[in-house]
Structures are given as C-alpha cells and as structure tokens.
Amino acid sequence: MRRIILFVSSYIPLYVLLIIKNILERCTEGGRFFFSIAQLKSAHFFDEVNDFAILGLLILCIVSFVYLKAITKKVGGIHHYTIISVEDQTGNVYFNYISIYLLSCLGLTLNSIVDVFVLLFLMIIVGYIYISNHMTYMNPMLQLLGYKIYEGVAQSKSTNEEISSIFIVRKSVSILVGNSYLGSGKEDFISISGKDPENES
C-alpha cells in the first residue's frame, strides 16, 4: 500500500495540470475567457465525467501529498552510515519523470471518458513498472519538499555491511564521501536526516 500511495503522489503535477487544463477549456473559447456569474448560477455540476474526474484528482492530490509529507518526516530505526561513493541523480531522475510520465499524458483531457480510461490504463502500466522495480524515489514532489536524490554505496556502522542504494537527502545536507550520516533505512531507499554528530568537526 505504501508504494502505491508513493506512486500516486508522483503524479500530483499531472493531476494539477489536467485540472487546470480542463477548467481553462470550459472557461475559454477562441483564446478568450467567456465565463460569467450568470453562467455559474445556471451551470450544472456532476452531470459529466470531467466533474467527477476533477473531484477524484483533487482527492488524490490531497491524500497522497499529506501521506508523502508524513512518510518523509517519519523517523524510525535511525542508523549510522559512512558514505563510500555517491553521485547526484536529481537531474536524471526528474528528466526521466518528465519524459516518461508527463509527455505521455499531455494530450489527454478530462471531458472524455475515453481519455479518462486511457489515463487510468497508463497509470496502471507505469505504476506496475514503478512499484515492481522499486522506483518510489522517482517523485518530483520530493524535490518540491526540499529533497535531492543520490545514488551510491554506504557502509552501515552497526553491521559493517556495504549497501548500494538510493539516498533521499535534504538540500541543506551536503553529502561527501568519507563522512558519516544519520539515516533511516526504508524499503526502497535510505532517507538521510543529517550528519552524524559524532563526526562533526
């Protein structure tokens, strides 16, 4: 369930884009706004698929964003990790996200039940790949929440085991080879919370 919600939250930018696109399509004609108070009073809501789609996407945005904030703040099982090798992957992750997630859905609208079905189908396919390949770190909302994505190898001080993993790190924390950090091991990544106080210089 955790991975599913993390995947759903990765689509928040697309949900917002589709909602805004749908609203603008309904309020403009020929590039001009024609919306008025009189039209608002006479409007009928929830008589077409796009109203239900907008409501559903709004609920997904709110629920998944709240969950994402909660999971990034949750600390449990704090360990000490010494960085052996590390590479910043933030740019690559979000370039792949834009090319795979967003571009495939830009032509879709919410006022067509066919497009809504296509959107759901694409989300199921991408979601299966995302979840089965442990790609929960590929989430642009992490960047908006102040995190960067690294890939590398760290040694756990408690087990002396070398772990090849993805590191989710706050932008305020500088990751350097040879330094030790406090982190919480998740299923798919290690969340670095800060520098190990024992190694502060």
DOZA-23794 format. One line per field, with one value per residue: residue in three letters; x, y, z of N, C-alpha, C in turn. Coordinates in pm, 1 decimal. Layout:
N
code [ALA,...] $
npx [X,...] $
npy [Y,...] $
npz [Z,...] $
capx [X,...] $
capy [Y,...] $
capz [Z,...] $
cpx [X,...] $
cpy [Y,...] $
cpz [Z,...] $
This chain:
201
code [MET,ARG,ARG,ILE,ILE,LEU,PHE,VAL,SER,SER,TYR,ILE,PRO,LEU,TYR,VAL,LEU,LEU,ILE,ILE,LYS,ASN,ILE,LEU,GLU,ARG,CYS,THR,GLU,GLY,GLY,ARG,PHE,PHE,PHE,SER,ILE,ALA,GLN,LEU,LYS,SER,ALA,HIS,PHE,PHE,ASP,GLU,VAL,ASN,ASP,PHE,ALA,ILE,LEU,GLY,LEU,LEU,ILE,LEU,CYS,ILE,VAL,SER,PHE,VAL,TYR,LEU,LYS,ALA,ILE,THR,LYS,LYS,VAL,GLY,GLY,ILE,HIS,HIS,TYR,THR,ILE,ILE,SER,VAL,GLU,ASP,GLN,THR,GLY,ASN,VAL,TYR,PHE,ASN,TYR,ILE,SER,ILE,TYR,LEU,LEU,SER,CYS,LEU,GLY,LEU,THR,LEU,ASN,SER,ILE,VAL,ASP,VAL,PHE,VAL,LEU,LEU,PHE,LEU,MET,ILE,ILE,VAL,GLY,TYR,ILE,TYR,ILE,SER,ASN,HIS,MET,THR,TYR,MET,ASN,PRO,MET,LEU,GLN,LEU,LEU,GLY,TYR,LYS,ILE,TYR,GLU,GLY,VAL,ALA,GLN,SER,LYS,SER,THR,ASN,GLU,GLU,ILE,SER,SER,ILE,PHE,ILE,VAL,ARG,LYS,SER,VAL,SER,ILE,LEU,VAL,GLY,ASN,SER,TYR,LEU,GLY,SER,GLY,LYS,GLU,ASP,PHE,ILE,SER,ILE,SER,GLY,LYS,ASP,PRO,GLU,ASN,GLU,SER] $
npx [83.1,198.4,386.2,215.4,72.5,285.7,352.9,116.0,128.9,339.9,231.6,109.7,182.4,87.8,-185.8,-262.8,-203.3,-384.4,-628.3,-624.2,-605.4,-850.7,-1033.8,-969.4,-1035.1,-1308.7,-1375.8,-1293.1,-1296.1,-1189.1,-950.3,-1024.1,-1162.2,-1488.1,-1641.5,-1894.8,-2082.1,-2351.8,-2350.5,-2229.4,-2426.2,-2623.0,-2505.0,-2460.5,-2344.8,-2147.3,-2271.5,-2135.4,-1848.6,-1609.1,-1638.4,-1653.4,-1406.1,-1230.5,-1288.0,-1206.7,-930.5,-851.2,-892.3,-704.5,-469.8,-461.1,-470.5,-249.5,-37.6,-35.8,25.2,279.2,429.0,411.8,549.2,807.5,887.5,874.8,1061.0,1247.9,1418.6,1688.1,2005.7,2368.2,2555.9,2832.7,2951.9,3059.7,3070.8,2915.2,2667.3,2507.5,2180.8,1960.5,1887.2,1878.7,1677.6,1443.1,1433.0,1386.1,1139.0,976.5,986.1,881.7,649.7,493.9,487.5,362.1,100.2,6.5,-167.2,-414.2,-753.2,-1004.4,-1266.7,-1353.8,-1461.6,-1318.3,-1054.5,-1012.4,-1021.0,-794.0,-595.8,-613.8,-541.3,-275.5,-162.7,-185.3,-16.6,236.3,251.6,274.7,530.7,679.8,636.9,713.2,980.6,1093.1,1094.2,1027.1,1152.0,1145.7,1001.0,871.6,766.0,919.0,1137.4,1013.4,948.7,1189.9,1407.6,1690.7,1810.0,2025.4,2260.0,2441.0,2697.6,2695.4,2826.0,2702.4,2730.9,2653.4,2639.0,2851.9,2806.4,2814.6,2608.3,2436.5,2248.5,1965.7,1974.6,1781.1,1796.2,1796.9,1809.6,1965.7,2164.8,2493.4,2632.9,2914.4,3186.1,3324.9,3233.7,3016.7,2672.2,2340.6,2068.6,1758.7,1661.9,1462.8,1225.3,1292.5,1485.7,1736.2,1681.0,1840.1,1895.2,2068.4,2401.7,2624.7,2649.6,2867.2,3077.6,3115.2,3306.8] $
npy [-120.5,121.5,175.6,206.4,441.0,619.7,611.5,715.1,975.1,1074.4,1157.3,1398.6,1656.5,1612.2,1568.4,1823.9,1973.6,1863.2,1927.4,2211.4,2250.5,2142.7,2316.0,2560.3,2496.3,2485.3,2742.7,2911.5,3027.4,3023.5,3132.0,3325.2,3434.6,3349.3,3319.8,3385.0,3532.0,3479.1,3246.7,3076.9,3053.7,2919.2,2686.5,2330.3,2089.9,1790.6,1637.9,1544.1,1351.9,1486.8,1647.9,1462.9,1343.6,1556.2,1599.6,1351.6,1359.3,1579.6,1480.8,1270.5,1421.8,1566.0,1364.2,1194.9,1378.8,1462.8,1216.8,1170.8,1380.7,1301.2,1056.4,1126.9,1273.9,1095.2,921.4,640.5,365.3,469.6,479.3,467.6,577.3,546.4,718.8,574.7,589.7,824.9,976.7,1247.0,1223.6,1372.1,1544.4,1361.6,1185.6,1344.8,1435.2,1196.9,1145.0,1351.6,1292.9,1034.6,1020.8,1266.2,1365.1,1161.3,1192.1,1444.4,1511.3,1431.2,1471.7,1565.1,1566.7,1364.0,1036.7,835.7,934.4,954.6,686.4,598.7,741.8,620.8,360.7,399.0,483.5,252.9,74.9,210.8,235.9,-30.9,-93.8,94.2,24.4,-249.8,-233.4,-92.6,196.0,416.6,649.3,813.3,1074.1,1381.2,1544.8,1514.9,1675.5,1926.2,1931.2,1972.5,1792.4,1603.7,1365.0,1092.9,846.9,568.1,410.1,297.7,237.0,53.7,130.0,-31.9,-293.6,-322.8,-367.0,-314.9,-111.0,-75.9,177.9,405.7,741.1,961.5,1292.9,1587.1,1917.6,2090.6,1941.5,1841.1,1590.9,1397.6,1195.4,963.2,1087.1,1054.3,980.5,1025.5,813.1,675.7,362.1,278.2,76.7,98.6,292.0,497.7,731.2,1016.1,1200.5,1382.1,1499.0,1279.7,1336.7,1254.8,1276.9,1538.4,1815.9] $
npz [0.0,75.6,-127.7,-343.3,-278.4,-274.0,-542.6,-655.9,-553.5,-698.9,-931.6,-888.0,-1004.5,-1267.3,-1221.7,-1130.4,-1358.5,-1546.2,-1425.3,-1425.8,-1701.8,-1786.8,-1661.3,-1786.1,-2050.0,-2030.2,-1967.9,-2167.0,-2506.9,-2831.8,-2744.4,-2562.8,-2251.9,-2146.7,-1934.5,-1690.9,-1414.2,-1439.0,-1593.8,-1415.4,-1216.6,-1355.2,-1418.5,-1440.0,-1230.5,-1195.7,-1389.7,-1594.1,-1703.9,-1652.0,-1421.7,-1210.9,-1250.1,-1195.5,-923.0,-819.0,-880.1,-727.8,-468.3,-470.6,-496.5,-251.1,-47.7,-114.2,-105.2,163.0,280.5,170.8,285.1,549.9,550.5,479.9,696.1,897.6,1131.1,1208.8,1341.2,1327.6,1179.4,1152.3,884.3,669.6,396.6,102.0,-177.7,-398.2,-606.6,-755.7,-857.4,-910.2,-1127.6,-1345.0,-1261.0,-1258.8,-1519.5,-1653.2,-1538.4,-1644.1,-1919.4,-1930.1,-1768.0,-1784.0,-2058.1,-2196.2,-2129.5,-2186.7,-2395.0,-2312.9,-2193.2,-1948.2,-2012.0,-2164.4,-2162.8,-2274.3,-2280.2,-2004.8,-1936.8,-2081.4,-1941.4,-1685.9,-1760.1,-1851.4,-1609.7,-1456.7,-1596.3,-1590.1,-1315.2,-1231.8,-1332.4,-1192.4,-919.7,-907.0,-971.4,-767.6,-765.9,-611.6,-539.3,-759.3,-776.8,-822.1,-627.0,-402.6,-455.7,-448.2,-184.0,-71.7,-104.1,-230.3,-474.9,-452.1,-567.3,-459.1,-256.6,74.1,402.6,666.1,1003.4,1211.8,1119.5,951.9,688.9,338.1,151.9,-143.1,-267.4,-308.8,-203.5,-21.5,39.8,237.9,101.0,244.1,352.8,299.9,108.3,136.3,33.2,258.5,487.1,775.5,835.1,970.9,921.1,799.0,715.4,448.4,259.7,-12.2,-33.1,131.4,376.7,444.7,730.5,844.9,935.5,1105.3,1443.5,1594.6,1427.2,1371.2,1286.7] $
capx [0.0,287.6,442.7,106.8,45.4,401.4,337.8,5.2,174.1,433.6,153.0,43.4,194.8,-0.6,-324.1,-283.7,-202.7,-509.0,-737.8,-617.5,-636.3,-995.0,-1103.7,-947.5,-1111.8,-1450.4,-1396.1,-1241.1,-1335.5,-1109.6,-843.6,-1077.8,-1249.9,-1628.1,-1711.0,-1964.1,-2157.5,-2479.5,-2323.4,-2200.2,-2552.9,-2703.9,-2425.0,-2496.0,-2222.5,-2151.5,-2355.0,-2042.8,-1738.3,-1497.4,-1658.2,-1613.8,-1261.9,-1164.3,-1303.6,-1120.4,-790.7,-828.3,-880.6,-575.5,-366.1,-457.2,-438.0,-114.2,58.7,-29.3,95.8,419.9,490.2,420.4,648.8,941.4,918.5,876.4,1193.0,1241.0,1532.6,1798.5,2135.0,2484.1,2607.2,2950.3,2939.4,3176.0,3064.8,2785.4,2650.2,2380.3,2095.3,1837.4,1853.1,1842.2,1550.3,1329.0,1426.0,1316.0,999.6,905.8,974.9,802.0,520.5,412.4,469.4,270.0,-37.3,-25.6,-277.4,-538.5,-843.6,-1093.9,-1406.3,-1380.9,-1449.5,-1212.5,-926.8,-1002.7,-985.4,-654.5,-514.3,-611.9,-465.9,-134.3,-118.9,-171.7,103.5,354.2,251.9,328.4,675.8,729.5,633.3,788.8,1123.2,1134.6,1128.4,948.7,1227.0,1120.0,883.5,908.9,718.9,1030.2,1214.7,936.8,952.2,1324.8,1498.2,1765.0,1822.9,2161.2,2280.2,2576.8,2723.6,2721.0,2854.9,2629.9,2822.6,2606.7,2660.1,2967.5,2763.2,2811.6,2474.6,2419.2,2110.8,1927.8,1970.0,1695.8,1869.4,1753.5,1900.9,2053.9,2268.7,2593.9,2678.2,3053.3,3247.3,3405.7,3161.1,2913.1,2542.1,2229.6,1968.3,1656.5,1650.5,1329.2,1224.9,1349.9,1588.5,1780.4,1649.8,1944.6,1836.6,2169.3,2536.8,2646.0,2710.2,2993.8,3182.8,3119.0,3441.1] $
capy [0.0,236.3,203.0,253.3,581.6,695.8,623.4,807.9,1111.5,1118.4,1211.8,1522.6,1762.1,1581.4,1593.3,1968.9,2017.1,1821.8,2004.7,2347.6,2241.4,2121.1,2439.1,2659.6,2455.4,2513.8,2886.5,2989.7,2991.3,3102.9,3200.7,3430.7,3393.0,3388.4,3278.9,3494.2,3494.8,3421.0,3109.1,2999.7,3025.0,2825.0,2568.2,2201.2,2019.2,1645.2,1572.9,1496.1,1275.6,1570.2,1693.4,1352.4,1324.6,1664.7,1571.3,1238.0,1402.6,1665.7,1392.9,1202.5,1521.6,1599.3,1245.3,1147.6,1480.2,1452.9,1092.3,1187.8,1464.5,1222.6,949.2,1184.9,1322.9,982.4,866.0,516.7,280.1,553.1,410.2,548.3,533.5,614.0,722.8,521.3,655.5,889.5,1054.4,1320.0,1175.7,1451.1,1588.6,1246.1,1131.3,1427.3,1436.2,1072.3,1160.0,1436.1,1225.3,911.3,1039.3,1380.1,1379.6,1058.6,1223.2,1585.1,1525.8,1379.1,1566.4,1502.0,1573.3,1247.0,912.3,756.9,984.9,916.7,544.1,589.6,789.2,515.0,247.5,435.5,485.0,113.7,18.2,276.5,202.2,-167.3,-84.4,178.1,-49.6,-374.6,-202.8,-13.6,330.0,512.6,774.7,894.1,1150.7,1523.2,1611.2,1514.2,1795.8,2040.7,1926.7,2008.6,1678.5,1569.3,1220.9,1046.4,702.4,538.7,297.4,339.8,128.3,64.4,114.1,-136.5,-427.9,-315.3,-410.3,-212.6,-109.7,4.0,223.1,543.1,824.2,1080.0,1381.9,1726.7,2005.1,2159.2,1846.7,1813.3,1452.5,1387.0,1063.7,951.8,1139.6,968.3,1047.5,954.2,784.4,575.3,272.3,244.8,-42.3,121.7,393.9,541.4,871.9,1077.2,1310.8,1480.3,1449.6,1209.8,1431.2,1201.8,1307.6,1682.1,1869.8] $
capz [0.0,84.5,-260.7,-430.3,-247.1,-319.9,-687.8,-682.2,-523.6,-802.3,-1041.8,-846.9,-1107.0,-1379.6,-1178.2,-1128.8,-1498.1,-1609.6,-1364.8,-1480.2,-1844.6,-1801.2,-1621.9,-1891.3,-2167.6,-2006.1,-1946.2,-2278.5,-2642.7,-2924.5,-2672.3,-2477.1,-2143.2,-2165.2,-1812.1,-1622.7,-1294.6,-1483.4,-1635.9,-1294.5,-1149.7,-1434.6,-1450.4,-1379.9,-1195.7,-1179.4,-1490.0,-1695.6,-1646.4,-1607.9,-1283.7,-1122.7,-1266.8,-1121.6,-780.2,-788.4,-884.4,-611.4,-351.3,-482.9,-468.2,-108.1,32.6,-141.6,-60.9,309.1,311.8,135.1,388.3,673.1,539.6,475.8,830.5,991.1,1159.6,1285.2,1310.2,1282.3,1171.5,1115.2,754.0,615.0,251.4,29.8,-308.5,-414.2,-729.2,-758.9,-965.9,-908.2,-1262.5,-1427.9,-1213.9,-1297.5,-1665.5,-1687.9,-1496.6,-1740.1,-2048.5,-1920.9,-1701.1,-1825.8,-2202.4,-2245.1,-2088.3,-2210.2,-2489.5,-2256.7,-2128.5,-1851.7,-2058.0,-2248.0,-2085.2,-2339.0,-2230.3,-1863.6,-1937.6,-2125.6,-1830.0,-1585.0,-1815.5,-1848.0,-1470.7,-1411.6,-1658.5,-1532.9,-1173.3,-1216.3,-1353.1,-1082.6,-793.2,-915.5,-984.1,-650.6,-815.9,-534.3,-529.0,-878.3,-736.9,-822.6,-505.9,-308.1,-486.0,-400.2,-38.2,-26.6,-102.8,-350.4,-494.3,-478.8,-579.6,-416.2,-165.8,212.4,496.3,792.2,1116.6,1303.8,1062.7,861.1,555.8,234.8,94.2,-264.1,-252.9,-338.6,-83.5,-24.0,129.4,240.3,26.9,339.1,396.1,197.1,112.3,93.1,52.2,379.9,602.7,833.2,843.8,1032.1,820.2,826.1,601.6,401.0,175.8,-144.4,-28.9,263.6,398.7,526.8,807.2,881.6,960.1,1231.7,1539.4,1644.8,1332.1,1345.1,1309.2] $
cpx [87.1,342.4,336.8,79.9,162.3,396.0,229.2,50.2,270.7,361.8,84.7,61.6,103.9,-146.1,-355.3,-291.3,-334.5,-628.3,-741.2,-655.1,-785.5,-1074.4,-1090.4,-1025.6,-1259.6,-1478.7,-1346.8,-1297.0,-1261.9,-1001.3,-891.2,-1166.9,-1392.4,-1710.8,-1773.8,-2038.5,-2288.6,-2461.3,-2295.8,-2329.0,-2635.1,-2630.5,-2476.1,-2367.3,-2250.9,-2256.5,-2269.2,-1924.1,-1628.4,-1514.0,-1615.4,-1462.8,-1184.6,-1170.8,-1211.3,-973.5,-756.6,-809.2,-746.0,-460.9,-349.9,-410.1,-293.1,-8.5,74.6,48.7,245.4,492.4,510.2,533.6,790.5,983.7,931.3,1018.1,1177.3,1356.7,1649.4,1929.7,2243.4,2541.0,2729.6,2943.3,3069.0,3184.4,2925.4,2783.8,2511.7,2300.2,1968.7,1793.8,1807.9,1705.4,1433.5,1319.7,1352.4,1168.5,920.3,883.7,883.3,661.1,435.6,384.2,370.1,124.7,-81.5,-146.3,-412.1,-621.7,-934.7,-1239.5,-1443.5,-1360.7,-1342.5,-1075.8,-906.1,-963.3,-838.8,-560.0,-501.7,-527.7,-315.9,-80.6,-99.5,-44.6,230.0,366.2,308.7,480.4,741.0,742.2,720.7,939.2,1173.4,1177.9,1052.8,1020.0,1200.8,990.6,919.8,863.3,827.7,1117.6,1144.4,935.1,1092.7,1423.4,1570.9,1783.6,1967.7,2160.2,2423.0,2585.9,2756.3,2748.6,2781.2,2725.9,2782.9,2637.7,2787.3,2935.3,2764.8,2679.5,2473.4,2273.3,2092.1,1921.3,1879.4,1750.6,1812.1,1857.6,2001.1,2170.0,2363.1,2645.6,2818.9,3106.8,3337.6,3337.8,3054.3,2785.0,2442.5,2123.7,1873.4,1638.3,1505.4,1339.0,1303.3,1463.0,1628.7,1754.2,1752.5,1887.9,1939.1,2304.0,2545.7,2714.1,2843.5,3111.6,3186.8,3258.1,3432.9] $
cpy [126.3,274.0,256.7,401.2,669.3,714.7,724.2,952.2,1163.9,1181.7,1344.1,1635.1,1738.9,1606.0,1743.1,2022.8,1983.7,1900.9,2146.7,2349.1,2226.8,2246.8,2545.5,2625.4,2491.1,2663.1,2972.8,2938.6,3083.6,3182.8,3310.9,3371.5,3440.0,3358.2,3400.2,3442.1,3428.1,3276.1,3020.6,2960.0,2920.5,2695.2,2445.2,2123.4,1870.2,1580.1,1524.0,1430.2,1366.5,1622.7,1586.5,1328.5,1430.6,1638.8,1457.3,1277.3,1494.5,1582.6,1321.4,1297.4,1542.4,1480.3,1202.4,1247.8,1474.7,1327.9,1107.2,1272.7,1385.6,1120.5,1005.5,1238.1,1210.6,930.8,742.9,428.7,360.9,475.6,509.8,490.9,616.2,604.6,676.1,582.3,713.4,971.1,1117.9,1277.5,1259.4,1490.8,1474.8,1191.6,1212.4,1447.1,1311.9,1081.6,1238.8,1361.9,1103.6,939.1,1146.5,1383.5,1279.1,1093.7,1365.0,1603.4,1481.0,1491.5,1490.0,1502.8,1460.6,1121.3,822.5,800.9,950.7,769.8,525.4,632.8,682.3,395.8,275.9,434.4,344.2,51.1,77.0,242.6,63.6,-167.5,-13.4,97.0,-174.3,-352.1,-109.3,127.5,438.6,646.6,866.3,972.3,1298.6,1598.8,1612.6,1638.1,1919.7,2047.3,1950.4,1894.3,1664.0,1417.7,1185.9,895.1,672.9,417.8,354.0,216.5,153.0,38.2,-1.9,-276.8,-436.6,-359.7,-291.0,-222.8,-18.4,46.6,363.4,618.7,944.4,1174.8,1523.0,1813.8,2073.9,2071.2,1819.4,1671.2,1444.3,1246.9,1066.1,1004.1,1041.7,1048.2,960.1,932.8,675.9,490.5,241.1,118.9,-20.7,222.6,420.4,690.7,929.5,1200.2,1416.7,1414.6,1384.4,1304.9,1384.6,1239.4,1455.9,1735.0,2012.3] $
cpz [0.0,-51.9,-355.9,-406.8,-288.7,-471.5,-722.8,-658.4,-629.0,-920.7,-1006.2,-949.5,-1227.2,-1343.6,-1184.4,-1271.3,-1567.2,-1555.4,-1422.9,-1627.8,-1867.3,-1768.0,-1730.6,-2018.1,-2153.6,-1993.3,-2061.9,-2410.8,-2738.5,-2856.1,-2580.2,-2368.7,-2171.8,-2041.2,-1743.6,-1500.9,-1333.0,-1526.0,-1515.8,-1223.2,-1223.7,-1466.3,-1376.0,-1355.8,-1173.8,-1270.2,-1606.5,-1626.7,-1592.0,-1465.6,-1183.7,-1130.0,-1188.4,-971.3,-737.9,-784.1,-767.4,-484.4,-352.5,-449.6,-318.1,-25.4,11.6,-96.2,90.8,350.1,284.8,238.7,516.7,665.7,534.1,613.0,931.9,1008.4,1247.2,1245.7,1256.2,1289.3,1133.5,985.6,716.4,463.1,186.3,-109.8,-325.8,-543.1,-728.3,-881.6,-979.9,-1048.5,-1351.3,-1391.6,-1267.8,-1447.8,-1713.8,-1652.2,-1600.6,-1871.4,-2043.1,-1870.2,-1768.9,-1974.9,-2258.5,-2217.5,-2123.2,-2302.5,-2435.9,-2195.2,-2032.7,-1897.3,-2152.3,-2165.7,-2144.7,-2287.6,-2083.4,-1851.6,-1977.8,-2014.0,-1721.6,-1631.7,-1811.2,-1705.9,-1416.9,-1467.1,-1596.6,-1384.1,-1146.5,-1230.2,-1235.4,-953.9,-797.6,-926.0,-873.8,-690.4,-739.6,-516.9,-649.0,-857.8,-729.1,-698.7,-397.9,-328.2,-431.6,-248.1,17.3,-18.4,-236.0,-353.9,-528.1,-495.6,-538.5,-325.6,-28.3,297.5,626.6,907.2,1207.4,1251.6,979.1,719.0,459.6,159.0,-28.7,-270.0,-310.3,-206.5,-108.7,82.3,122.5,171.5,118.6,385.7,279.7,213.9,54.4,123.8,175.6,504.2,649.0,854.3,918.0,925.8,863.8,701.5,568.9,314.5,46.8,-144.5,115.5,274.5,495.8,597.8,846.8,907.6,1097.2,1329.3,1594.3,1554.0,1295.5,1376.9,1364.5] $
